[in-house]
Every structure is written in structure tokens, then in C-alpha cells.
């Protein structure tokens, strides 16, 4: 826990749970110097009751550990404090506790200037009539895009499914499953295989092929799973994937279930610019963003599926005077340019001084697979 932040714990009516909470609070105060812990209960009397339970243990500590014990506050020599408060935001809010108070006690998500997904943007996408579908339900004749984020020891494996309405071009998050830590990757693969066999039609499966994800993705292919599109995470691909999710939310092209855990993960995702002007994403210590990336990957697949329905024929030679990019007239390739043999699922293109440019949409190919805005027939 960050020693500069408060730990806010709810009061429990059950004495057994109160005992556990009291020990946890005391342990945190002793092992985390300069911790400021607020015991919050529906009334001051109840919070003082918890504090008295903590004081009973504190009195038995060796000398030199506790500085002072009061009715509503305990001070420790390591700079930690434990203080009792009533359930009243006007008396408890402060510079260090304000964020935690809103999240835990008032069921609100405090806004953060560094949040890549502002709360207003997320809540605007929530559909109160939308619920997650279980694997027992049949889903057929739809364009389903699956996003898979792998984790095991410190992060979770998560599977997300976005359903794209080909008429309205609006996608809905219809399934989100997070596996417990230490879940074997074989179990995750089996889950996805069962999903694809029961639900039709799964258009593509977008996987995080970074690190161990590359091996797991290969195992998925060996298991008979098709339409797998592995994505290697780096600064460019992460930016591309999250910007697409942000754009879908801003354009009302995505509907979300009211899911507190997902909302929290999305709202906690922070961004900053590095020295080269690139976006760097992170999440606060003690939090996860596995759900976020699974959903973002599923929406990454939705983008490609939606672009296929928007194709309009056009001439692929010559130069667009309004677009800054290389000419794709194969009769006059620029110095340093060469043809490009496309990978499966990629369009053709040319390489100009080491940068691949798509033949069809005339844009630089930054991610694999390339999401072409004007794919060929």
C-alpha cells in the first residue's frame, strides 16, 4: 500500500469479521510506516467500537511501538495513525482520503486528469438493459469478436466477447470472464474452444501474443481454434488498440454492461507522454487492467469487421494531393521502395525506407494484422 494514501475499511456487525479487520488494520499500521488508516462505520459509535478492539491488541505490543491511544485515534511511533470516523463525507474527506472515500463508501468513481477513459465517457456507453450472456446460452448468426488477455501468477487471464450489429455498426460487450490467478492456460484454451463451438459466428479471436502469450496462442492453433489474430504489445500497438476503444466509446459505437470492476479498471488506466511524444499506459499499484485489455482486443477485432462493410471501390494508383504519403504508382517507385509480400490477412503494400505503407488505404502499417480502412474485394 502506498504509505501516503489512506486505507478505508468498512465496519462489520459480525464480531468475527470485526476481529479479522482489527488485526488487519493493526498489522498494516505496524508494517507500513506513515500509513493513515480510517475506520469508517455508519455511526461514530460503531467506528469507535472497532477502534477499541484494535486498542486492546495495541496495548499488548512491546514498548516503543505505540505513541498514544485515544478514544478516536491511535498514533504509532513509525508515523502511522488509525482514526475512527462516522459515515459522513463532510467530516472524512481530505486531500489523501477523498479518492478512496468516493470509490469505497459512496460507490462513485472519482475523476482523474490522467485517466485515459474519463468516467463520463464510460458511463455514456452503459446500457441498463444489457447483461452478460453465459456459455449455456445459444448465440448464433452474429459477428462475434473475442479478445483474450493472458495472465497466471500476478495478472488474470480474461476472455471478452463483443457482438457487432452489422446494420447499425454498434457493438455490444455480451460476455466477460476473468479466470482466477494460477489458472492453467490449458483451461483458458478449453474455455475459448467451448465458446467458439457453442456460439456462432466467431469472426476472429484477438490474442495478446506478448511473452508467454505467443506460446499460448500457438497452443490455441494446435487445439484447432481458427481465425486467431495474435497482437504483440508494444508502445504503438497499445496506443492503437486503446485509442480505437476510446473512439468507439466517443462515437457511441459500443454498449457496455454495468460492471463495476470493468468500469474501475477502465477509469484507472492512466497515460502520459514520453520524451518522444508517444503515449505510455499504466495502472495504479495494487490494481489490474486485464479486463480492460481483453475488451480492447475484442473491440480491435470489431474495428476490422466493421471496416469490411464500408468498402468502396477506388483507384489504387497515382497520388492523392490531399494526403501526405508515398505514391503507390508501381511504375515509379521511389528510391528505397520495394514491393511487399503480404502476410495472411494483410493487404499488399510497399516499403519506403523501412516503413511499410498499405497499398489500399495508403496509410503506414503500424500493427499486425493491419486494419485497412479500404480493404480489397
Helices and strands as residue ranges (DSSP letters): E 6-10, H 15-31, E 36-41, H 44-58, E 66-69, E 73-76, E 81-86, H 89-92, H 98-104, H 119-123, E 143-149, E 158-165, E 170-178, H 185-198, E 202-208, H 212-222, E 228-231, H 235-250, E 254-255, H 260-268, E 270-273, E 279-282, H 290-308, G 330-332, E 337-340, E 349-352, E 355-358
